[in-house]
Amino acid sequence: MSELVKYRSTRGGEDDLSFEDVLLSGLARDGGLYVPEYWPRFSYEKLCQMKNLDYSSLASEIIAPFVGSNLKKVIKSISKSVYSNFCNQDVAPLVKLKKNLYVMELFHGPTLAFKDYAMQYLSELFDEVLLQKKKKIVILGATSGDTGSAALEAFKSKKNSDIFILFPYNRVSPVQQKQMTSINEQGSQAIALRTDFDGCQNIVKALFSDIEFRDKVSLSAVNSINWARLIPQIVYYFYGAFKVGAPEKEVIFSVPTGNFGNILSGWIASKMGLPIKKLICGSNQNDVLTRFFNTGKMQRSNVIPSLSPSMDIQVSSNFERFLYEVINRDSERLNFLMDSFEKDSFYKLEDKELKKALNYFESYSIKDSDILQTTRYVYEQNNYLIDPHTSVGVKAAFLAQVQGRVNDEVPIVSLACAHPSKFPDTIYKSMSFYPKIPSRLNDVLKKEENFKIIDGKLLDVKNYIINKMRK
Ligand SMILES: *Cc1c(COP(=O)(O)O)cnc(C)c1O
């Protein structure tokens, strides 16, 4: 694994790119997503050696093969500084619910959702590459909640990048809003728009298409299709699997899924040699992925707001990376499928392609009523409170075991993607009490909110950013 991994676009328009290029540009110019030209793989012996590493040492081993040679030198120190700031020594601790069912807590970062595990790392990678290249950039994104707070928190004190996050006014949870709007420094701000998430997303797209503006401020993105966000997420799959017996034994993961980013990192872990028997994809009522795995048809419909809002998605953009593998890296076929999805909101795989996809994935669609019921059930059985997204994953794991669709001798690790205190109203609905607020969230809630509300006009947003960026 000493060779340097290069990157290419799934749509076939670009190849032979360095990690640094891919990191800074996000989306490929041909509209595709960046993927490595091959998957670095650990031998069985190497896995046995990695088994007892602490979280940040393990992170260094897993992340280093994906980055360029200048970055490789600093990966150890970045890993150490990022994860020593997490508030649990174990970084991603496991909690046993019952025989062969565990929850892995991924909410010990600063904004209490799993997005921190990658975003905190990403901000360090950006800073290092920008320093080496003597460049400054402006990061722009839209959020429906967790991504925006994780990104602002991670990038707020970085010298070489400014960050602006657009969010739909009155449509994110009060906790999420507070996490974003209590950060307000020259160069790092949340901006509320009087529109919905799609409206915010449209303004981001329009500003990226404004070539003059884009070049003037060096616009960049950290949304979930940025390749570099997937890499640090691979680490906790290894970490969790080792704790339940890998590499000697196989393991199953259950993952509450929206954009297919988190679960794709699990799939990458399996390509790297981790013995993952199955990845269980938990959808909420917006179950485009479950319908796909049942039928081979990817068909978009309308988003219906659910109790797990971070998964309210009908186009799982990271799925393209998996699809590319399923069709044997055939960019021509990929372009055909993605064009028909663009035109008709629809494509269908051939039976043998679907069969290949099902080697890796199982999928279940979980209704809001099941979210509430599962939260209650787990609390009654284990005296342990889970957030509504985590409930989706746990319920999917229950279903897989009960229906015998997975071997119940193989342990399932279900990912807890957010702390319950981020969704107090849903916890109340389920439990008739409010969750305890951890002290680091309490500190945030005490801070003042300070943010600008803009009607949603492109020009106003643009001028605001030009005014507020550090010159
Ligand atoms: C982002 C998020 C998800 C969905 O993750 P994807 O990578 O988009 O599939 C699930 N739960 C929580 C709490 C999240 O913040």
The ligand as an ORCA input file, in Angstrom:
! r2SCAN-3c Opt
* xyz 0 1
  C     -26.634     13.177      8.348
  C     -27.374     12.303      9.286
  C     -27.907     11.059      8.869
  C     -27.807     10.568      7.445
  O     -26.497     10.272      7.074
  P     -26.123     10.084      5.507
  O     -24.651     10.065      5.468
  O     -26.705     11.314      4.836
  O     -26.764      8.846      5.039
  C     -28.537     10.277      9.827
  N     -28.674     10.690     11.098
  C     -28.177     11.866     11.539
  C     -28.368     12.255     12.962
  C     -27.520     12.712     10.648
  O     -27.041     13.902     11.082
*
